[in-house]
């Protein structure tokens, strides 16, 4: 089965990692057909069907063991990624580089999302909506100047995540489809 892993903290904040080194380490960890899409921790791979959480833990352990980088890892199937893109309520009217999905290890609780929205009121024009194991965010005025940071979100949701914009997710999904078509 083909999966995509989203690794947080890769090639940001001093955590430099060559994608070839990452691909090599993962191949030794029984991940097959390993490919990376852009150098920011997007890994496509095949693996015997397994729970996404277990694959994420295994990959995070390899990254820590091989490169001494603590990375939050989430894993999704092709269909889960497609569903995440489809459920994003801001994908149709926001700029593709500004509309993000923050991938989370679990569903965000309704109370935590409400707390996040309340605490963020008056701090910016971002829009937020909970999704399946994610939080959709429209950074309408830009990500770099936003006060809606990963740390701010994690404190309110009680869990870390890693974000990708719609443009990147569509590119990854297209690459997954291309790989699957090549195997047919």
N, C-alpha and C positions, 0 to 999 in steps of 0.2 A: 504494500500500500504506500502511496506517495503522501508525504507530509511536508509542511513548512514549519520551521522553527524561527521564532523571533527572539533574538538574544539582545538583552539590554546591556548598556555600558560597554559596548564594543566600539573601538575607535573614537571614543569621546573621553574627555577628562583624563587623558594620559594612558588609557587602556588601549594601547596600540597592538593590533594583531593582524598579521598578514592572512588574507583569506585562504591562501594555499596551505599555510600551516594549520589553520582551522580545519580545512577539508581533510588533510592528511590525518590529523588526530581523530576526527570523527570516523573515518574509514576503519581505523584500528579498533574502534568501539562498536563494531558491527552495524554501523549505519552504511547503507549502500547507495550508489548513484548520487553521491554528495555533490551538490552545486551551490554556489553562493550567488546572490543577486545583489549587486552593489556592495560596497565594503562596510556596511553598517550592521552586520549580524543577521542577515536573512539567509537561511539555509534550507535548501530543498533536499529531500532525501527519501529513500525508500527503506522500509523496515517491515519485518513481519508485523501483522496487525497487533497492536498493543495499546493500552490506555495512554492517552496523550500525556497525562500527568507523569507517568513512569518514564516516558521518553524524555520529557522536559528535565526531570531530575537527573537522569543518566547523562544528558548532554551538559547540564550545568556542572555536574561532578567532573566530567572530562575537561571542561574549560578551566575549572579551578585547579585540577590536578596537573594539567599540562602547561597552563599559562599563568597560573596564580591570579586569575581574574574572577571575582565574584560577579556572576551574571545571572540576572533574572531571565529565565527561559520559559516561553510558552510555545506549545505545539498545536497546530491545527491541521486538519485534513483539507484537501482541496475544496470539498463541499462546505466545510465549516467556514473557510475563508470567503467563499462566494456568498454565503449567507450573511456573514459579517458586513461585507460591502453592501449587500442589498438592504440590510436593516438600518444602515446609517441614515438617519433622517435629514442630515445636512449635505449629503453627497450630491443632490440635484441642484442645490442653489448656492453652495459655497464654493470657493476656489479650491481645486483639487490639491494644491500644495498646502492649503490652510486647514482643510477638513481632515481630522485625524481620528484614528481609533487607538485607544490605549488598551492594549491586550493585558488581561489580568488572569491570575491563576484560578480565579473562582468568580461566580456572579457577585457583583457589588450589591450589598444590601440596600433595600429601599431607604432605610433610616440613614445610612451612611451617605448615599447619594443626595438626599435632601439636605443633610448637614453640610455637605460640600457646596451645594448650590446656595444655601443661606449664607455660609461664611464667605462666599465669593461675590455676593451681591455688592455692587458699587465699585468693584475692583477692576472691571473690564467688560468688554462687550462679547465675551465668549458665550457660546451656547453649549449646553451639555445634555446628553441623554444616555441613560443606562441601556446596555445591550447584553447579549449572551456572553458572559465572561469578558466583558469589555465596557469601556466608557467611550462614547462618541463625543468628540469636541470639535466645534468650529471656532478656530482661532481667527476670528474675523479681521482683527487688526494686526495680525502677525504673531508668530510663535516667539520670536526673540525678545519682544518687548512685553510679553504677557506676564502677568502676576500669577497666572494659573500654572504653576510649575509642577513638576513631577513630585517633588517633596511635599508641596501643599496638598496635592491630591492624595498621596499615599497616607499622609497623617489622618485624613478624614475617612478614607475608605478602609484603612487598616491593612493595606496590602500594596506592594509595589507592582508596577506594570512597565511595559515598554510600548512606545507609540510609533505608528507608521501613518503616513498620509495616504489619502485615497489613490493618488497617482502611483505611489510605490506599490500599494496593495494590488492595484489592477495590473501592474507590470509583473508582479510575482505570480498572480493568477494566470496571466497569459503564458508565462514561462512554464507553469505547471501543465497547462493544457497542451502546449507545444511538445513537451517531453512525453506526455501521455499519448499524443497523436503519433509521435515517432516510434512508439513501442507497439502500435497497432498493426 
